[in-house]
Amino acid sequence: MKFNYSKENLKPPQAKLQRFLEIIPGACSWGVLLGLIFLSIFFPFSAAILIVAFYLSWIMRVLYSTFFLVLSYFQMGIESKTDWMRRIQGIDDLHGYLKKISLKKFGYHWHQGISHKIHLRQLDKLLADKTPAPKSKEIYHLVIFPVIREGRDILEPAIEAISRQNFHLKQMVIVFALEERAQPVIQNAVFELEKKYKDIFFDCITVVHPAVVPGEARVKGANATCAARQAAAFFQSRQISFENVIISCFDADTVVSPNYFSCLTYHFMVCPDRQRASFQPIPVYHNNIWQVPGFARVVETGSSFYQLIEATNPEKLVTFSSHSMSFKALVDVDYWPVDMISDDSAIFWKAYIHYDGQYQVIPMYVTLSMDVASADNWWQTAQSVYKQKQRWAWGVENFPIVMRAFLKSKKIPLYERLRLGFKLFEGHLSWATSGFILSVIGWMPIIFAQREFAASVVFYNVSDIRNTIFALGFVAIVITIFLSLSLLPKTKIRYRWLLKILHAIEWLMVPLILVVFSALPALHAQTRLMLGKYLEFWVTDKKRTPL
């Protein structure tokens, strides 16, 4: 479906619809919060009933999420020692490979057996599709790093990690998408890195994005699009088909694990509809995790866990942060939006709409590591984390555009439009309200209880129900703590066992974090969108110090 994925240059009827849809998320979030506060003061009995219902819904969601978090964690452990290159080489001769491995047992541990069965199931789907996968030697990786403020201390570890990949480096092209307005010291660092790594990969090039381009906003998507267009010309000049190119758009601090690109290549090869797919790894924020305040560690670990949970349901998965996709799909949809902040999620919705719903996100149980937002002191770090979460929450800008597309579409099934539209809306509504209800508003009916309510059965049971639900929630937090400790990177810091104990204790800040670094920035973002005060792109502060 031909659709302009933007809020700009709309005809008057569409502009009015866009503006109306922009108001809905913020208005509903404020309506829920103010409505519960009003009921708690003047009709505490009714408020208590609603809040108990919310508690029950919340604890069911927590238990559901915890179950799938554990499931996803074990899935990541199962695939952690997979020899992806061996599998890639086998797919190159698929029929002979299937005969060879169908009856052969791999490994001595149960997790290797499970991985092998999953592998066989994927190969059967590929064989049934009757569309041969491209040969591994024909697949090229394009990696784009948008750069504006990131120095060599941030950028070089990312490139160094790629140079240590368990994949053919001469099939990889690195592109530094450098903003023209970057400081000279940043520009010099990029050109030095280009020169250093140019001969290691198929090529390493720098594309300078002009400071002012008509129709563009100062957003990462505009910079990445400029670089991707240059890369398209690069591949065309060498007669390399876009269908055999996988593009990864990474934040400058993204450090991939050694098997990332072999894992990505495998998933691209076994996916029958690979030209209409994105590939989402699990982001972890480990680069500087021992150098930031405790609240920042908990916030970003929670972000990683959210992605682990989402990975268990590919039908609802949306691309987030650093990810990969078919380069042909990117070219077909005319690249990233050049006037939106939330480019990572926007590119999924743009592709989904362009292909009339025939687009998917494939989860990959492989990690890539990024920086926790950090600054010079505790207070500045808190501000940086808040601004980063507000920028993530600004993904709500997709809601009005997606809804306009869904209203216009006749090819995307109605059920899918309703399902995804509700998920998008409910996700942002829950993001902006749940923390406030759990931490503040949930106590208000008892505080403002009238005499007749205070003498009722409900009054005496609300506290018991809440305490029981919170006790179940505490069990979920304990499980989360154990998983977070197992995921933490090893460090050479003395008494690291003491740091892990401290990190476990830091999880007691969750109620405060839910409000300050989750609900509040989400509500702030929705309010700005509701009032038409559009957010400007803000580059996350990233700071590392030697350990």
N, C-alpha and C positions, 0 to 999 in steps of 0.2 A: 504494500500500500504506500503510495506516495504521500508523505506527510512531512511538513516542516517542523522538525523537533526543536522548537524555540518559542519563546514568548514574544519575540520581536517581529516587526513587520507583519502583523496580523490585520486582516480586514476587520472593520468595526464590530460586527457580530461576534467573531471569534475572540477579539480583544476583550469584549465585555464578558464573554463566557470564561476566558482565562482569568480575568480579575475576580470573578465570582468564585471560581474554584480555588483561587489562591487564598481566599478568606476562610474557606470551610475548615481546614485542619486547625488553625489557631482558634477560630470561633468555637469549635466543638470542644477543644481542650479547655479553654477558659470556661465554657458553659458547664462542663463536667465538674471542674474544681469549684467554681463559684456556686453552682447548684448544690453540691454536697455541703459546702460551708453554710449556705442559707438554710438547708434542711436541718443541719446539725444544730443550728441556733434556735430555729422556730418550730421544727418538727423532728426532734431527735429520734423519736420512735421509727419514723420512716427512714431517716438517715441510717440508723443502726441496721435495719433490715438490708438496705442497699449495700452497706459496707461489709456486712457479714457475707452477703452474696459475692462481693468483690474478693474478700479474703479466700472464700472457697475456690473461686475461679483462679485466683493467683497461686494458691498452693498446688492446685492440680497442674497448672502450667509449670511451676517450679519442679515438681516431682517428674513430670514428663520431660522437661529439659534436662534434668539431672540424669535421668535414665539414658537419654540419647547422647549426653555429654560423655558418660562412661563408655557407651557403645562406640562412639566416634574415637575416643581416646585409645581403646583397644584396637580399633581398625587402623589407626595410625601406627600403633606398635607392631601390628601384624605386617604392615608394608614397609617398616623402617629398614629392614635388611634385604629387601627385594633387589635382585640383580636385574635392573631395568634394561641395561644394555644387552644382556643375554636374551631377554624377551624380544627386544627390538630386532635383533639379528635373526631370531626365529621367525618372526612375522614376515621377514623378507622372503622366506621360503615356507609359506604358511601350510600348504598341504603336507609337505614332508615333516614339518615341525610338529603338526598335530599328531601324526602317526607316531612320532618319536616320544612325545610326552604324555599322550592320553593314558597310557598304562604305567607310566613311570612315577615313582614316588619321589618327592623332593624334600630333603631335609629330615631332621630328626625331631623337630618340635611341632606341636599342634598348630602353632600360628603359621608355619610354613605350608602346612597342608591346607589350611583355610585360604591362604593367599593363592595357592595353586588352583584350588577349585574356582575361585573368583576369576582367575586368569583364563581357565578353560571356558567358563561361561561367556566371557567377553569375546574370546576367539570364535566361539560358536555363533554369536550374533554377527560378528564380522563376516564369517563364512556364509551365513544365511542371507546376508545383504547382497552378496554377489558383486559387490563393488570393491575391486582390489585396492588395498592400501598402497600409498606411494612408497617406494623404496626408501629406506632410511638415509641412503647416501644422496637422495634427491631433496631431502627436507632441510630447509634453512631456518635459522632463528634470527629474528630481528629484535634487538633489545634497545629500547629508547629510555634514556634518563633525562627528564626535564631538569634543568639547572638554572637557578637564579641567585641563591645565597649560600649554597652548600659548598664548603671549601674542600680542599684535597683530603683533609682528615676524615671527611664524611664519604666522599665519592670513591676514593681509591680502594678502600676495603670492599666496596661493592663490585668493582671491576676485577679485583684480585680474586674474589670468590668465583666469578664466572670463568676466569682463566684456569681454575682448578677443577672444572667440571669433568664428570665422567661422560663426556660426549665429544664429538669431533669439533675442535675449535675452529677449524677452517670452514665450517658450515654455519658460522655465527658472525653476525654483523652488529657492531655496537655503535649507536648513534647518541651523541651528546646533544640534546636539544637546549641550546644555550640562549638565554634571553639577552638581547642587545643591551638592555639596561642593567645587566649585572655589573658589579664592580670590577675594575681592571684586574685585581688580584684573583678574583674568581675566574675570569676569562683566561688569564694566563695559566692557571692551574688546569683548566679543561684542555687547553691546547697542549700542555705538557703531557697530560695523560693520553691524549690522542696519539701523540708521537711515540710514547713509550709502548703502547699496546697495539699499534697499528699492524705490526707484522705477526702478532700472536694469533689474531683472529682473521677471518676472511677479509674483513676490513673494519676500520674504526674511524669514524668521521664525525665532524662537528657541524651542526646546522644552526646558524644564528637566526633567531626569530626577531623580526623588526619590532621596535618598541611601540610603534603605532601602525595598526592595520585597520582600515575602515570595516566596520561591522563586527569587530572582535572586542571582547572584554579582556582585561588583564587576568586571565585564568590559565591554569595548567593545560587544559584541553586545547587551547589555541596554540600554545607552544608545541605540544606533542603532535598536533595535526600538521603544523608546518614541517616538522621533522619527518613525519610519516609520508608526506607528499614527496619530499626529496628522496626518501628511501624507495618509494614506488618507482621513481625515475631510475634509481640505481639498479634495481632488479630488472627493469625493462631493458636497460642498456646491455645487460648481461644475459638476456633471454631466459630469465628464471621466472617460472610461472608463479603468480600470486597464490595459486592453490597449494603450492608446496612450501609456503612461507608461514611461519607462526610468529606473531608479534607479541612481545611482552613489554608493557609499559610499566616501568618500575619507578617508585620514588627514589631519589638520589641515595638514600641510606639503606636501600634494600640489599641484604646480604643473603644470597641463596645457598641452600645446602648443596653438597657436592653432586647429588643425584637429581637435582631439580630438572635440568633440561633433558636428561634421559627419561625421567618419569613423564615429563610433559610430552616428549616425542612419542612415547608408548601410548599415552591416552589419546593423542591426536591420531595415531595410526589405527587404533582399535575402535574409534568412534565412527560408525558408518556415515553419519551426517556431519563430518568434521568441518565442513565449510560453513556450517551454521551453528557454531558452538564457541563458547568461551570456556576457559579452564581456570578454576579457582583453587589455589593452594591454601594452606592454613597459615595466616600471618601470626607471628609471635614477635614480641617487642623485647628482645634480649640483648641488643647491641650494647646498651648502656644501663641495663636494668639495675645493676648494683650501685649506680652512681646517682640515682634519683631518689626523692623522698618516698616514703612508704606508700602514701596515698596514690602516687602516680603508678607504682608497681601494681597495686590492686586494680586500679582502673584499667590498665592495659592488659593485664592478665584476664580480666573479665571480657575484654573485647575479643581476645583470642578464643576464649571459651564459647562466646556467642557464635563465632565462625565455625567452631567444631560442631556445635549443635546444628547449625544451618546446613552443614555438609551432609547430614544424614537424610535430608529431604531435598534432593536435586530439583524437584518440580517447583519448589518455592525459592530456590537459591538465586540470588542476584549478585553480580560481580561487585567486589569490594577491594579498594586500595590496589596494591600491585597484583596484577593478574595477566593472563595471556589469552589470545584468541586467534582465529583464522585471519590472516592478513587480507584474504579475498573478501571476507565479510566486512572487515573494516573499510576497505575501498568501496564496496558495494553500497554501504550506508553513508558514504561521504565523510568518513572519519568522525572524530569526537565533536560534540558541540563546542563552538568557539566562544560562546557567551554564557556558559553555565559553570558553576563552581564544582558541582558534584559529577565530574566527568566519569568517574569509575562506575557508578550505578547508571548514569545517563546513557552510556554506550550500550549497556544491556537493553534498556527499554527502547532505545532508538533502533537497535537491531531486531528486537522482538516485534516491534510495530512494522518495520520495513518488510520483514519476512512473514507478515500476517500470522504471528504466533508460532511459526516454525523455527524457533530458536531456543537453545538450551544452554545451561551452565553445567559443566562436568566438574564435580568435586575431585580434588587430588589430595591424597593423604600424605603430603610432603610439605615441609615447612619452609618459609623464608622469614628472615629476621629483619626487623626495623628498629628504629630508635624510639624510645619513650620521649615525649615532648619534655624538653629540659631547658633551663635558663640558669642565670648566675646565682640565684638564691631561691629559697623555699617559696616566697610569695610570687616571684616572677614565674616560677615553674607552675604554680597553681593557676596563674593567669593563662599561661601557654596551654595547659591541659584543657582549661575551660574553653578557650578559643578554638582549640582543635575539635572538641566535642560539638561545639556550636556549628563548626564547619561541616562535620559529619551529619549533624541533624538537619543541615540545610539541604540535604537530599530530599527534603519535603518539597523542594522546587520541582521535582519530577511529577508530583501528584497532579497538579492541574494540567500539565502537558499530556501525561499518559491518559487522564480521563477524557480530554478532548479527542485524543486519538481513538480511544475505545468507543466514544459516542459516534464517531465517524465511521469506524470500521464495520464492514459487513462480512468479512472473511474470517475474522477471529471468532470462534464460537462464543455465544453469549455466556455460557457457563464459565469459560475461562476468563472472560472480561470481568464477570462478577466476582469470581474467586480471587483473581489477582488484584483487582481494584479494592476489594475489601481488605485483603492482606496489607496492601500499601497504606490504606487509610488507618486501619486498626493498629498497625505497627507504630506509626507516628503518634497516634492518639495515646496508646499505652506508654510509649516512650516519655511523653510529656506529662503524664498524670500519675502513673503508678507510684513513683517515688514519693510524691506529695501525699497521696492517700495512705500509703503504708506508714510513713514517718510522722505525719502531722494530722491530717484530716481524720484518720481513723480513730483518733482519741477524742474528737470533739463531741460526738453525741453523749458520751458519758459526762464530759465536763459541763455541757449545757443541758443536762437531763432535767426535765421538769419533774415535779413531785409525782405525778401519776405514772410517768415512765420509770422513775427511780424505784417505784414499788412493784414494778412488773417483773415477770419472769425473764423477759428479754434483757432487762438491765443487768440482772445477775449472771446471765449466760453469755452476754457479749464478751466480757473479759475472759471467761473460760474458753470460749471458742477461739478468740484471738490468741490466747496463750498456747492453746493446742496447735493451732496453725503455725504460729511462730516457732514452736518446738520442732515441728516437722521441717520448717524452713531451716532451722539451725542444723538439722541432720544433713540437709542438702549442702549447707555451707561447709560442714566438716568434710564431706566428700570432695567438695571443690578445693578445699585447702590441701588435701592429700594429692590431688591431681596437679595443683599448681606447683607444689614442692617437687613433684617428679619431673615437671617440665622445665624447671629452672636450669639455666646453663651452669656448667661447672666453672668455678672461679679459683684463682690462686690466692684470693684474699685469706688471711689467717682467720681462724675460728669461723669458717664458713657455716659450720653447723649452727653457730649462734645466730648468724644472719637468717638461716632458714627458720629458726624458732621465732625470730622477730617478724619474719614475713608472715608466719601463721597467725601471730597476734594481730598483725596489721589488718587482717580480714574482719576484725571487729568494727572497723570503720565503715563497713558496707552500708548501714542505714544512712550515714551522713553522705557518703559518696553517691548513693542513689539519688539524693536530692541535688547536691551541689554540682556534681560532674556528669549527671545523666538527665534528670527531669528538668532542671533549671535551664541548661543550655538548649535543650530541645524546645521547651516552651518559649524561650527567648527567640529562637530561630523562627518558630511558627508565628509568633507575634509580629516579628519584622515582616514576614511574608504577608501576613494579614493586613498590615498597615501600608504595604507597598514600599517599605524601607529596605531595599534589596541589599543583601550582604555582599561585601567586596572580598575578593580572594585574599587570604592571609596565609603566608608561608610559615609553617610550624617551626618554632625555635628548636634547634638540635645542637646539643653540646655534649662533648665527650672529654673525659680527662683520663690520663693513663692510670691503670690500677697498680 
